Amino acid sequence: MPVIDVHNHFFPRSWPDLAARFGTPNWPWIKHTSPGKAEIMLGDRFFREIYSACWDPQVRLEEMDRDGVDMQVISSTPVLFAYERPAEQALECAALFNDAALELCAAGKGRLKSFCQVPLQDVDAACNELSRCMRAGHLGVQIGNHVGEKNLDDIGIVTFLHHCADEKAAVLVHPWDMFGQQRMPKYMMPWTVGMPAETQLGIVALILSGAFDRLPRTLRICFAHGGGSFAFLLGRLQNAWEHHPVAHGTCELSPEEYLDRFYVDSAVFDRRALTYLVETIGPERVLLGSDYPFPLGEDRVGELIRSSDLQPGTKTKLLGQNAALFLGLPEAAEGKSHDEQRRAEPNQPRSHQLTYSSYLQVPELLSLQHPQSSPAHHDELLFIIVHQTYELWFKELLHDLDAVVKNLRDAGENPDSRDEVYEAARLLRRCTEITRVLVEQFTILETMLPTHFLAFRGKLEPASGFQSEQFRELEFLCGLKDEKMLRYHRPTPEAYAQLERRLREPSLHDVFFEALRAMGKLEIPDGATERQRFDARAHAVLSLYRDEQSNRDWIDVCERLTEFDELVVGWRLRHIQLVERIIGTRMGTGGSAGSSYLKLTLDKKFFPELWEARTLLAE
Ligand code: HEM
């Protein structure tokens, strides 16, 4: 039986500046503080420290394996609900994070599913976004337990819950925006006292108002954190209902008789509390929920259930069987967990044979295009795909150039062996062919009219080509190291650290001339000036060309490096032409002067000595 966690959260690695987008303060933003660590800020205020499991599917999957969890249903965090803001802003925010959730799930090897969020202050907008999300692949929705002064029995919210039942969307209710915060400023009391009370209020409102009588029984709704204080205080509620007409509300049945209308998760952090919860709410009604990977989450997901005194059959239900039914995945309830599959078929091939699509991860790849314009402008898809294609080729270039560096280093250490030199030249030929394609590819983007680009350009700021980590890596790897460019990568510590590493490591330029030095072709006297060093390197190249007979393989490497240099300058030139064709001499979204800035980069060469040698040859 698979293990399914229905209550855990994610944050994307980054998202657009919402405060700038809407011109209102205190929107959540993410501050990356060190590799794998970040802080969620609300304007200037610190909210929460998080780590890479929030955004990195690999880390998530590893920790799921560690904890024996087969599937997680991820949801965003209530600070993103924005119910108190204008509905159109909350809708845009919801759509942004709903699409980001699917992106994370796409990389989750089928083990990550998601709940969306909706602008619940506007019932029509909420229903529309829910329907869109269900079509896109979400399993349901996470909602807050109130919208301002409105509890879950509000007529608009009940209408929305009806719609959830119609859409077969599972609903996870999460407490948020806790009342009485003036009296709970310290010690995390809004979380430890406010949240359980908020959740209890949500359930009681649905029961006593008679909302459950009007809602269809097909509605699948679950309350987080074990339903808050509800189970523990159910006796008190029942007592009031039986003895005080004023506590009756307008429901048809007594509170105890509504326990089969909702689920609660298992996040109660105490074995006795879990046993009591199962006894009170029922063994079919409690689902594994962990609050992973937040500080108040379960450390080892599922540990509380596994280590409890519950019957094995009940544990199985809590760990996954109940969740499969709540989520509307009955086939999962029949299925086996990862571990069970491995144990059952130790030497068998995996049940899913490799296909074109699974090998290339085509569905994942095709789910990675998310236009910022809404409704999406037709040409934004092209804009995204062209850039993504460049980045894929940049990845291949880095892969090949790293191998060239290794081969040239080996060639320097072993000057008698020529294999490494041939191999370096062969791979460099691939790099030049890729770069030729990269120069050509701009023509596709030039089929986009300037007016069409301007229609969505405003949505892209402050994202800019300056932030292409791989482009800068390529420059650093080849030998053009400009530390100043690191500043564009401050928002992404992983990229920053990677570029710092490239800055420190020997470049292609370094290893090429080091190999010539090891072969006795290059001698640089101690104390030589920069200019003298440059001249010595150019003369070393000259000496190769002057003895063609003995140096054919090295000359081949020189020619390939020169061609690569030439093609990269060609790339810069074509990029400038594209920029001028599309935005004229306007400033860039990265804050530079645009084409006039880019023209300054045309003089950049990776291997100026190879060019200088040509002048020397002609003399
Ligand atoms: C509509 C198409 C494009 C426009 C208007 C455009 C505009 C610009 C501008 C103005 C800059 C200067 C930095 C800034 O202030 O933002 C820039 C830099 C850059 N762009 Fe583009 N660009 C376009 C397409 C592309 C494409 C398809 C790529 C492919 C990867 C690309 C990669 C880069 C890179 C790597 C830089 C940094 C260059 C450097 O620092 O030398 N751009 N772009």
Residues whose N, C-alpha, C, O or C-beta is under 5 A from the ligand:
A	BS01	HEM	H387 Y390 S464 G465 F466 S468 F471 V579 I582 I583 M587 G588 T589 G590 G591 S592 G594 T601
